[in-house]
């Protein structure tokens, strides 16, 4: 340990940043988590490098890291050859289920399309970690209640308008008005001060140690839009952003076409065009790849994709992530109001079989709460892992008044492995006395009628079905899952869960700055959710994307954003 070097780093930072340095120096967090957490609180790469050197360097062999905290899995050889300028990269993706409204969009396909033109304060680097984008740096005050973001000079929107802090303030006000799931309770209208054109100061309702994630592409509805942008406007109606590509054409049924932005702040993108082609199933996407009609898949599942893993000309990008499926159960009305019924259904999950069957082991086991086990503040001792026990489940059903069994419809959308998951749940639950009818629906019908109908609007999602499976994309911290899906009046609270004790624990977690403080709050959250089971959560699955080896420097976030500003064709 080089204490002199470490002391120099300690003296150059504030209390929030110092906590991260101390946590690493004392061995409480890994190198990987130090780099991730350091990026969140605004430690520069040179300073983090100095701390690593002072503490003895790399304790994990230099593994490539991701924003989730896990190592990337790559199969097939990397692209070789000389980078070429020009050309078109064509990506397949699921047909979007919502419009390209950057404030209100809800599905991963819309996220990926919009992010080609619209950018965030905080972006993604080639290793999958968060990194400066429209903001070059950020720093909290001593308690994390005020964050200052320094904007990049010389950035212009596609119409030539300069990017200023006024656009940041206006964007955040629109998100507050729309009830953005990540910023709800974090900021209010007028929270962003603009002391000059390149400085945006966020004044938070309560201290928050994760704000940079909440204004990054991992809170997908937060791209910075022009001052006069209106909620309800879609990208194809006003194709103006700051990103590397400009939207040329969009057909919600077939695809989208972009041309490169010659005036992008990151330099002229090597690719001349980017195209997205829409499909309704994985089989059609793989056929298109094999025929040469597309060059990459924004996301794919394991089942049905064996040919991709065995193809030496295809580069699989696998990312350990917090992507998961929530089996929601209405706690306020219907047959699942007694927590014993909800516990019973969760006890029928054969989680290991689900992981092995659906993901060939490319997933982490879940325990009916939204805290992924690889997060640095996960409390392993908080609650035992729930194991399959159909006998206990049947007894709980009997105790709750369902001695003759319980019949219900299990709703789900037609996306990835979810219909297969529904069949596994149906079969496993039957042994305990559940008679579940699986109803698979198109995403428009599922999202609009079963998961979170627009009406009645107060409280949000109060028209949801009593039982269903919904997909949740990756977030490097669980703030959005807790705020949107589980907090009282959360905008995606399909279970209608309302528990003041949970709400208080979530606030404690948000305000916690250090890993130890976060772990204390998170342990209580794990206990509450595992006991009350407003959602069943069997696993967190790895995000899988990929492209042919004819291209290089293309990355995909675990929330469905192809990041292509530096992507090149090689030859």
N, C-alpha and C positions, 0 to 999 in steps of 0.2 A: 504493500500500500504506500503510495507516494503522498504523504499527508500534506506536504507543502503545496503540491499541485492541487490537491483536493480542496485545501483551504482557500486557495485563490478563486476556485470556482464557487465555493460557498459564499465568499464575500461579494461576488458580482451579481447575486440574484436576490429576489424578494422571498418572503416566507413561503408562498405557495410553491415556487420553483425549488426552494431549498428542501422542502419536504420530500420531493421526488428524488433529489440527489441523496438525501439521507437514507431514504428507503432502499436505494440500490447499494449504497456504501455499507449498510448494515445487513445486507443479504435478504431483505424482506421481499424484494421483487427481482425477477430475472433481468438479464441484459435486454432481452426482447421486450419485456414490459417497461423497462426504463426508457428505451428508445420511443416506444409508443406513448407512454405517459409524458415523457419530456416534450414530445412534439405537441401534445395537447396544451401544455401550460406555457408554451412559447420558448423553450430552451433551444438555442441555435445548435446546428449540427457541430460546429467547431467546439462549442462548450461541452456538448455531450461526449464528443470524442475525447476531450481532455479528461472528463470524469471517468470514462471507461479506461483510459490509459492509467490514470491515477489509482484505480481500483484493481488493476491487473489485467485489463483488456477483455477479451471475448471469452465468456464462460459457456458458450453454446456452439462453438465451432463455426461461427459466422453463418448460421442458417439464414436463408432468405426469410424475411418476416412479412406478415400481412397486417392489415389494419385490424384484423380480429385477434391478432396475437399468436397465430399458429403459422407453421411453415407451409409454403406453397408446395404442391405436388405437381411436378411436370413430367409428362411422358413424351417420348419421341425426341429426336435430336432437335437442337435449336436450329433456327434458320441459318444458312450459311450463304456466303456470296457477298457481292457488292450492293449496298443500298442503292435503290433506283428512285429517281424523282418522277412523279406522275403516277398514273394508273388509278384504278378503282378497286376498293375493297368492299366486298358484298357480304353482308351478315344476315343470317336468318334469325328470326325471333318469333315468339308467340304474338298473334294478332292482339293489339292493344284493346283493352276493354273500356277505357275512358278517353276523353279528349286530351289534347296536348296542352291543357291549361297548367302552367307550371306551379300554380298555387294549390290547385285542387286535384291534380292527377293522383291515382292510387295504385297503378300496376307497374311492374318492372319494365315492361316494354315502353311505356310512355316515358319513364325515367330515362331510359337509354337514348331515346330519340331526342328528347328535349336537351339533354346534356351535351349533345354535339354542338349546339348553338349557344346555350346559356351556361354560365359558369358560376362558381360559388366562391365565397371568401376563402374557404379552405378546400383544397383539392386532394389529389392522389398522386403519389410518385410511382416510379416503375417497380418498386418493391412492395407496393400495396399499402404503405403507410400514409397517413394524412400528411399533407405538405402544403406550403404556401401556394395560393392560386391568385385570386384578385387581391387578397391581402398578402403582403410579403412577410409580415410578422404580427404577433399579438402578445399581449401581456396582461395578467390580472393585477389588481391591487392586492393589498396584504391579505384580505379575507376572501377574495374571489367574488366580490359583489359588483365590481366594476372592471370591465375588460376593454382595453384599447387596441383597435385594429388599425394598422398602417397599410394604406392602399397602394397598389402598384401604380407607378407613374406611367403616363403615355397610353393607357388603355382606352380604346374607343368602342362604342357599340357599332353594329354593322351599318347603321345609318350615318356614322361619322360623329355622333354626339360623344363627348368625353365622359368617361366614368368618373363620378365624384361621390363623396360621402353622402350627398343628398339622395342619390339612387339607393344607397344602402339603407338609409333611414326610411325612405318611402317603401322599399321592399319589406322591411320588418313591420312597418305599420299595417301593410296589407296582410301579412301573415298573422298578425294579432287579430285583425278583423275576421279572418277566415278560421280562426281557432286552430292554428297549426299544432299538430300533435306533439312536436318536440319543444316548442316554445311556450306552450300553454302554461301559465303560472310562472314563467321565467322572466318574461318582459311584458310590458303593457305599451299601449300606443304612446308614442313620443319618447320612448326609452332611449333612443339613439341620438346622442348629441353629435354635432358636426362642427367642431372648432375650426376646421379648415377643409379644403376640398379632398385631402388625402388622409384624413383622420376620422374614424368613426368610434365613438365611445359608447359602449353599452352599459346602461345603468340597470342592474337586475333587481327583481323583486326580492330575491333572497340570494345569498352566495351560491355559486354553482361552479364546481370544479371541472365540468365537461363542456362548457359553452362552445369551444371551437368545433367539437363534433356536431353540435346542434345547428351550426351555420356552415356545415360542410355538405358534400354530396351524399353523406350518409343520412342527412335529413333532407330527402330528395326534393321537397317542395320549396327549398330556400335559395334557388339561383337568383342572382341579382338582376333585376329587370329595370328598365328605364323609369324615371320619376313619374311619367304620365301613364304607366301601365295600369290597366284596370283588372281587378279580379273577374274571372270569367272569360278573359281573352286567351285564346289558344295560340301556340307558336305559329301554326299555319295561317292564322289571321293577322298576326303582327310578327313576322319573322326577323326579330331584332334581338341580338344578344351580343356577347363579347367573345364567343368561343371560336375554335379553329375552323368550324364549318358553318356555312350559311344554307338554310333550307331552300331548296329549289322547288320541290314538289312533294305533296303528301296526299296519299289516298288511304283512308282509314281501313280499307279492305285489302289492299295489296302491298303497300310499302311506302318508303320515303327515300328521297334523293337529296344529297347535299353536295355543294361545291366548296372548295377550300377558301378560307378567308385570307386573302393576300396581305391584309393589314393586321393579322393576329399578333398580339404582344409577345407570343412565344416564338415568333418567326414564321415564315411561310411553311405551312404543313407540307411534308413530302408528298402525301397522297393528293391527287387532283380531285377525286370524288369519293364519297362514301355512300353506300346504298344499304337499305334495310328491306328485306323481303319477308312478308308475313306468312306464317303457317299456323295451322290449328293443331298439329300433332308432331311428335318427334320423328316418327317414321318418314314423314314427308321431308323434314329438314335434313335427315341423313341421306335420303335419296338425292336431294338437291346438292348436297356437298359432294357425294360420290360422282355425280354427273358434271360437276364443275360449275353449277349454276350459282353457288355461293361459296365463299371462302372461309367463313367462320360461323360458329353458333354462339349466340350471346349466353345461352344457358341450356343445359341438357341434364337429364336424369341418368342414373346408371342402367336401369332396366331398359333394354332395347338398344343400348349404345355400345355393346361389346366390340363392334367393328371399329369404333373410334379409338378405344384403348389399344387395339392391336394394329393400328395403322401407323407405320413409321413416317408417313408424310403429314400427319396431323399432330399438332401440339396441344395436349390437354393441359388446361390451367385449372388446377384444383386448389381451393382455398378453404382452410379450416375457418368456419364462420358460425354466426349465431342464427342463420336461417333456420326456421322451424315451422311446425304446424301446430296451431292451437285448436284443441277440441273444446269449443265453448259450450257451456251449459247455463241456461238462464237460472239465476239464483232468486229472481223476484217473483216468478210466476211459472205455472206448469209443473211438470213432474220431477224437476231437479232442484226444487227449493230446499229440500233437506240435504245437508252436506253429506249424509251417509250414502245417499244415492250417487252423488258425484264421486265420493271416495270409492264406492263399489265399482263404477265404470273404470276408474283409473287403475284399480286392482286387477282388471282383466287384461291390461296391456302387456303383451309379451315384447318388451322393448328390445331385447337383444335380437329376437327373431326379426323384428321390424328393421333394425339396422342392417342385419346380415342379408335379409331378403331384398329389401328395397334399395339399399345403398352399398351392398357388398363390403360393409365395414367402414365406409367413408362417412361416419357420423359419430357424434358424441351422445351418450345417453342423457336423457332428460329426466327430471324428477318433479314434474308438474309445477314448475315455476320458471320464470323467464331469465334466470341468472345462469349463463352458460358456464360449464365447469372449468374452462380455460381462462376465465377472466381473473385478473390479479386479486380482486376483492371477493371472489367466490369463497363462501364459508363451508368447507367440506364437512365440518362437524355439526352444522346447524340442524340437520335433519337426516335420518337414515334414508338410503335409497329405497324407493317403493318397489317391491317385487311383485310379480304376478301371483295372485292367490284367489282363484275363482271360488273356493269354498268360503273364504272370509267375505268375498264380495256378495255371494248369495245370502249369507247371514245378515249383512248390512242391509240388503234390499228387504229382507223379511222384517228386520227391526224397524225399517222406515215405512212399513205398511204395504209392501209389494211382495207378499208371500207367493202370489201366483205369477210373479214376473212383471216386467215393465215393457210396454211397446212404445216405440218412438221412431220418427223419421230422422235419419242422419243425413243432413244436407252437405254437399261439397261441390266445389267447382271442378270443371274438367281441365285440370292443369297438372302437369308433371305426374308424380307418383301418387297424388292424393286419392284418386279413385281406387288404386290398389290398397292404399292405407285404409280406406274406408271398409274394404272387404275384409281385411285382416281384423280390424276392430269388430266388425259385425260377427265374424266367426268366433273370436275369442270371448266376446261378451255373451254369446248365446249360452255358453257353459255355466254362466252365473245367473241366468234367468232373464237376460235382456233380449228382447225381440226387436232388432233394429232393421228398419227398411232403408237401404242406401238409395239416395236420390242424387244422381250426378246431373249437374246443370251447366249450361254455358255460362261464361263468366259474367256477361251482362245481367242475366237473370239471377245468378247466385249472389253477386255483390249487391245488386239493386233491390232484390226481393227477400233474400234470406239472411244475409250477413248483417248488413247495416242499411236498411231502407231509409230513404230521405224523410219519409213521414211514418209516424209522428216524429217531429224534429226535437221535441223537448220531453225527456232527455234524449240525447243522440242515441241512435241504434235501438230505441225502445220498441221498434217493430220487428226486431230480429226473431228468427225461429228459435225454438227452445234448445236445439242441438245441431251442431254443425262443425265442420273442419275448415279453417281458414288459414291461408298462407301468410307468413310474415317474413319479409326480407331482412337481410343482415343489417345490424347496427353494431358498431364496435363497443357501445355502452348500452345498457338496457333502458335508458331514460324514456325513449319513445314507447317501448312496449308497456312500461308501467304507467306512463302518463296517458297514453291513448287508449289502451285496451283494458286497463284495470283500475284506474283512478275513478272516483265518483264523477259522473258526467263526462268521462273520457270520450273523445270524439269517435273512437272505434270500439266502444265498450259493449260488444254484442252479448256478453253474459249479464250485463247490468249489475255488475259487482259494485257494491258500495259499502266500504268498511272504513270508518274514521281512523282506526288503528293502522290500517295499511296506508292510508293517505298521509298520516303523520310520519310513518317510517320512510315513505318515499321522499317527503320533504327533508327529513334528516339525511337521507342518502344524497339528495341534491346538494345540500349545504356542506356536506363533508368534503374536505379537501384532500387529506392524506388517505393512503390505502388502508391504514388501521381504522380510521374513522368510518370510511366507506364499508369496510368489512363488518363492522358492528351493526350498521343499519341494514346491510344486505342480509345478514344472518336472520334478522327478525322477519324480513320480507320473505325469505325462503320458507321459514316456518309457517307463516300465515298462509301463503299460497298453497303450500303442500297440504296443509290441514283442511283448508276450506275448498280447495279445488274448483274455483270458478272456471278454470281452464285445465284440461289435461294436456300435457306436453311431453310426448314420448322421446323425442330426440332433437338434436341440433345437427343439421346435415351440412356437409361440405358443399360449397358452391362449385359447380363445374361449368366451364366454358372452354372454348378452344378455337384454333384456326389452322389453316394449312401452313406448312413450313415455307411457303413462298413469301410469307410476310414476317416482319420482325418488329419489336418495340410496340406491339399492341397489347394492352392490358385491359382487363375487365374487372370492375369492382364486384364485390360479393352482393351488391344491391342492383346489379344489372346495367351498370354504366360502362360501355366500351369507351376507353380513353385512347383516342387515336391521333392526337395532335402531332405525335412524333413517330407514328407507325409508318413503315416503309415496305415497299416491295423489294425483294432481293433477287439478284440474278447474276 
